[in-house]
């Protein structure tokens, strides 16, 4: 007899439609939070993609792996800081894993821009190089 093992790599799969302990936001939500001030935006895409353009004031914070996505030491020391994570779009789960890491570390105002950079650009919003 034999056993069939089916392995699903959720790192490459489309991320879920919810974020326990955080909030999913759309483009308007990102703009609203940025206008309110004190918000930090983190880009989980590759260095190449970040260099081609990113959301205004976004910091490069790449996701290394699903289990050890981001270094929490790179996040603000104040765990009440409003933090937005994003990556390329709905087929890219890196920002989801980054947001989960921040929530697990005790951050209280974690937002996930699930539609990501692709939607930001598609809606004609400004980017920075």
C-alpha positions in Angstrom: 0.0 0.0 0.0 1.0 3.6 -0.4 0.0 6.9 1.1 -0.7 10.0 -1.1 0.5 13.2 0.6 -0.9 16.4 -0.8 1.2 19.4 0.2 -0.3 22.9 -0.3 2.1 25.8 -0.2 -0.1 28.6 1.3 2.8 31.0 0.9 2.1 31.0 -2.8 -1.6 30.5 -2.6 -4.2 33.3 -2.5 -4.4 34.6 1.1 -7.7 34.5 3.0 -10.4 37.1 3.1 -10.0 37.8 6.8 -7.3 38.7 9.3 -7.8 37.7 12.9 -6.8 40.6 15.2 -6.4 43.0 12.3 -8.4 44.9 9.7 -8.4 44.5 5.9 -8.6 47.8 4.1 -9.0 49.1 0.6 -7.3 51.9 -1.3 -9.5 54.5 0.3 -8.7 53.1 3.7 -5.0 53.4 3.1 -5.4 57.1 2.0 -7.6 57.8 5.1 -5.1 56.3 7.5 -2.2 58.1 5.8 -3.9 61.4 6.1 -4.6 60.9 9.8 -0.8 60.9 10.4 1.4 58.6 12.4 0.7 55.7 10.1 3.6 53.5 9.0 3.3 51.6 5.7 5.4 48.5 5.0 6.0 46.9 1.6 6.7 43.2 1.6 7.5 42.8 -2.1 10.9 42.1 -3.6 13.6 44.8 -3.6 13.3 45.0 -7.4 9.6 45.6 -7.3 10.0 48.1 -4.4 12.6 50.0 -6.5 10.3 50.2 -9.5 7.7 52.0 -7.4 5.9 51.8 -4.0 3.1 53.5 -2.1 4.1 57.0 -0.8 6.2 56.8 2.4 6.2 53.0 2.3 9.2 51.4 3.9 10.8 48.3 2.4 10.3 45.3 4.8 10.6 42.1 2.7 8.9 38.9 3.8 11.6 36.2 4.0 9.5 33.2 4.6 6.0 32.2 5.7 7.1 31.1 9.2 9.6 33.9 9.7 8.2 36.6 7.5 9.5 39.9 8.9 11.8 41.0 11.7 9.6 42.5 14.4 12.5 44.6 15.5 12.0 46.7 12.3 8.5 47.6 13.4 7.8 50.7 15.6 8.5 50.3 19.3 5.0 51.7 20.1 2.6 48.7 19.6 -0.3 51.1 19.2 1.2 52.6 16.1 -1.1 52.2 13.0 0.7 49.9 10.6 -0.3 49.0 7.1 1.2 46.0 5.3 0.9 45.4 1.5 2.4 43.4 -1.2 1.7 42.9 -4.9 -2.0 42.0 -4.8 -4.5 39.3 -3.9 -2.4 36.5 -5.2 0.6 37.5 -3.0 0.3 36.4 0.6 3.5 38.0 1.9 1.7 41.0 3.4 -0.8 38.7 5.1 2.0 36.8 6.8 3.7 40.1 7.8 0.4 41.3 9.3 -0.1 38.0 11.2 3.5 38.3 12.6 2.8 41.8 13.8 -0.5 40.8 15.5 1.2 37.9 17.2 3.9 40.3 18.5 1.2 42.4 20.2 0.6 45.2 17.7 -2.9 46.5 18.2 -3.6 48.6 15.0 -2.6 46.3 12.1 -4.1 46.9 8.7 -3.7 44.7 5.7 -4.1 46.3 2.2 -5.1 42.9 0.7 -5.5 44.2 -2.9 -2.0 45.7 -2.7 0.2 47.6 -5.2 -1.6 46.3 -8.3 -4.9 47.8 -7.2 -3.2 51.0 -6.0 -1.7 51.6 -9.4 -4.8 50.5 -11.3 -6.8 53.1 -9.5 -4.4 55.8 -10.7 -2.8 56.6 -7.3 0.6 58.2 -7.0 3.7 56.1 -6.3 7.2 56.9 -5.3 10.5 55.5 -6.6 
